[in-house]
């Protein structure tokens, strides 16, 4: 909670200070460079922050996850106990633990803060893996929570969104400015949309790069918690199996790609296994 509060306060304070300074200097016009950068930051971070705050409820609705409050059977009791034990090792409040119906083996973690999170597993994962392998997958998801990956990804997404908007506006203004000093609004809008698509494409490379890095780090965190052999066995079990989630949740899953690319949210399973074997 401290991280998200500090994050929100810092951004609010920065935007307030920028707004005051711009007003005093007479640069709060969104058509100026300084004004455009300030408004781009508002646009860039607002969507990311809202998505972060709504991440748990959106994820639960997307897959139809059922939060386990009172275990209905021994399996659900074991899930709760395992996550609770791992949360204690991270010195964190136990996340909500949920299960959802899907034949595909998968799991994910999300939430606005490290102490207000959700860990969910599919019925397919519970059926296809041993207890040791499921324990490793849960440890991987708890490492995402413990590392604060959701907040960090929000920060990165907000920064890249800000610069996508700002440089798109800048490029559109330069192209649409006529010799008489008048701006063609039609040309501005067309160039702005084109540049936003192009810059957004490039910015996604940065976001996906971080997503792959956090997967390696979560694997390492799981290995420290339950041992590398268990994590390796879990990843081996996933090879050759479909592990699809809704498109807007693909980056949250335990795996998604079979090979690396600039736009992969996850490293390949082979590369993740090789990295674990080096530990």
N, C-alpha and C positions, 0 to 999 in steps of 0.2 A: 504493500500500500504506500509506503514511503516513497518508492521509486516513481510511481505513477503520479502521486501528489506533487512531488518535486518537479516532475516532467511538465505537468499542466501549469503549475505556478511559474516555472521558468519561462515557458512559452508565452504565457499571458503577460508576464512582466516585460519580456523582450518586445512583444508586439505593442504594449502600452507605451514603453519608452520610445520605440520607433515612431509610434503615432504622434507623441508629444513633440519629439524632435522635428519630425517632418512638418508638423503644423507650425512650429515656431520659425522654421526656415522657409515656410511657404511651399514645401515640396510634397504636400499630401495629395497632389493631383495624380490619379492613377496613370495619367499619360506621361508622367516623368519617370525617369529610371528608378529613383528611390521609392516613389509611390507605387510603381509597378512591382518592385521587389517585395515591398511590405504586403501588398494585397495578394501577391502570388504565394507568400508564406501562409497567409490565412487560408487560401484555397487549398494549398498543398497539404497542410497539416490537418485541416478540419475533417476531411474524409477519412484519413488514416486513424485519427483519434476516435471518431464515431465508430468505425469498424472494430477497433480494439475494444471499446466499451461494450459493444453488442456481440462480441465474438462468441461468448458462451451460448447465449440464447439462439443465435443464428446457427451455430454448429449443431446444437441439439435438434433444432427443427429440420435442418438439412438432411440428417440421416435418421431421424426418428429415435434418437437416443433416449433411453430410460435411465434416469438417475437412481442408483441403488441406495435407498434410505434404510430399508429393512431387508436384509438378505432373504431371498426366497428359497435358497438352497445352499448346499455346501460350497459350490463353485463361486457363487456371489459372495459368500462370507470370506472365502480365501482371497478373492480379488480385493475386497475392502481391507482386509488385514495386511495384504502385501503392499498396497499403495500407502496405507497408513505407516507401515514400518519404514518404507523408503522415504516418505515425507519427513519422518523424524530424523533420518540420517542427513537430510538437507536442512534441518531446523526450520521446517516450513509447516504451515497449517495444512492438514490433509485436504487435497483437492476433492471436488465432487467426482465420484466414480460412476461411470455409466456404461451401459451395454446396449448395442443396437443390432438389429437383425440384418445380416448380410452374409452371403455364402463366401465372400472374398475375405481373406485374412488381412486385417488392418487395425490400426489404432491411431489415436491422435491426442494431442494436448492443446488446449487453448485457454484464454482467460486474460483479463485486463491487468492482473498483477500476479506476482509469485504466490501470494496468499489468497487469491481469489481465482482459482483455476479449475479446469475440468480435464480429466483423463478418461477417455472412452475406448472401448475395445469392441470388435465385432464378434458375433457368434461364430463366424467362420474361423477367426483366429483362435478362439477357445477350443474349437473342435479339431483343428489341424495341427496344433502345437502341444508339446509337452508342458508341464508346469514350469520346468526350468526355463524353457524358451519364452513362455508368456511372461515370466518374471523378468527376463532380460528386456523384452519389449516394453514392459511397464517402467523399468529402470531408464530406458531410453527416453520415454515420454516425460518421466520425472526430471531427467536432466535438462530437457527443454524448459520445463517450469523453473527449475533451480537456477538455470543460466539466465533467466529473464529474456528468453529469445523473442517472446511476443512483443514486449516493449521495445527491444532493440530493433526488430524488424519494422515496427511502426515508425520509429525515429528515422530509419534509413529511407523508408517509403515516403515519409513526409518531406525529407530533404530533396530527394530526387523529383518528387512532384512539384516542389517549389521551383526548382531550376528548369524543369520542363515548361511550366507555365511562363516563367520569366523570359527565358530565351526565345520561346515561341512568340511572345508579344513583341520582343525586341526585333526579331527578324521580320515579323509582319509589318511593324511600324516603318522599318527602313525601306522595305520593298514598296509599301503602299504610299509612301510620301511622294507627292508630285513636285514638279519643278516650281510650281507656284506656292508651295508650302502647304497646300491642302491635301488631306489624306483621303484616299479612295476607300470608303468603308467596305465596299464589296470585295476589293482586292485584299484589304486587311483581313477580313474574315476568312477568305479562301486560303491565304498564306498561313494565317494563324492555325487553322485546322490541319493543314499539311505539315507544318513544322511540329505541331503537338504530336502528330502521329509518328513522325520521324524521330524526334527527341525521346518520345515515350518508348519507342522500340529500343533505342540505345540505352535508356535508363533501366529498362527491364533486365539488361545484361548484368548490371551492378546488383540489382535486387536478387536475381537468381544465383549470382556468385556467392552472395552472403548466405542464401538459403542452403547451398551445398556445404559451405563451411560449417554452418550450425549443425548439420547432420553428422559430420565427422566428430564434432565436439560432443554431441549428444551420445554418439556411439562410445566415445572415450569415457564419458561420465557413467554410462551404463556398465562398462567394463570395470571401472573402479568400484562400482556399487555391488555387482553380482559376479564379476569375473569375466574376462574376455572370452573364454570358451563358450559360455552360455549365450553371449551376444552373437558370436560367430555362428553357433548352431541355429539361432533364430533367423539370422539373415540367410543362411544356407537353405532353411526351410521355405523361405519366401521365393527362392529362385524358381522361375517357370510358372509362378502363380500370378493371376491378375490381382492387383491391389488398388483398384480404382475407388476414388471418392468423387463427390460432385466437383466440377471444375474449380469453383471458388474455394475449395478446401484441399485441393491436391497437395499443396505445400505442407499441410499439417500431417499427412499420413506417414506411416513408417517407411514406405518406399513408393516409388512411382516409375522411375526410368530404368530401362535395361542397359543403357549406355550413356556416357556423359556427353553433354553438349552445352553450348553457351546459355541455352534456355531451359536447362534441366533444373528442377527444384531440388532433386536429390542426386547424389553421386550414384554411379552404378553399384549394384550389390557386390560385384567382384572387387571393385576398388575399395569399398567399405570393409570388406572381409580382409583384403590385403593390408589395409591400414591397421586393423585390429591385430593381425598376426605380427605386426612389427612392434606392438606394445610389449 
